Amino acid sequence: MHKPRLQRLKWIFTDHPVYFLTACTRARGTYLAGPNIQQAFVDFARKGTEHGVLVGRYVIMPDHVHLFTAFSPHAPLLSEWMKGLKRAMSGDLKRMQIASPFWQKGFFDHVLRSAESYEEKWLYVRENPVRAGLVSKAEEWPYQGEIHPLSVGGL
């Protein structure tokens, strides 16, 4: 006998899921927040459109990065794309003569289920620099932005 799918899961089964992603540095090293790392991030994120990946809002903290992404059905696997992102940002870390490895293994991912969830998560994420005492207002943090506007449930 076939069981019906739970209603709460209907928001996950979409052609273009939006993910909330977090990647942390190894041993929480504080070397990510800087213009060169941000530029490497932005360059990689912009190239994602060639592979069916759109990067929405992001915040780069000294020891981790938060971002929102949408994956089309023909996009690479999430884990492969994240490896590529870490590799792209690692190039500048090497040039800065920071000892590797740079990243914790793996990453955190969460599929967003509604526009409200995206907005709620974003409001929390954008306050990270304030909570960390790096700025007094979120908009003062220079290592954040939005590459593409995203909507949950579609590109």
PyMOL commands that set and color helices and strands:
alter all, ss='L'
color gray80, all
select helices_A, chain A and resi 7-9+26-28+35-51+78-95+115-126+128-131+138-140
alter helices_A, ss='H'
color red, helices_A
select strands_A, chain A and resi 18-24+53-60+64-71+108-111+144-146
alter strands_A, ss='S'
color yellow, strands_A
deselect
rebuild
show_as cartoon
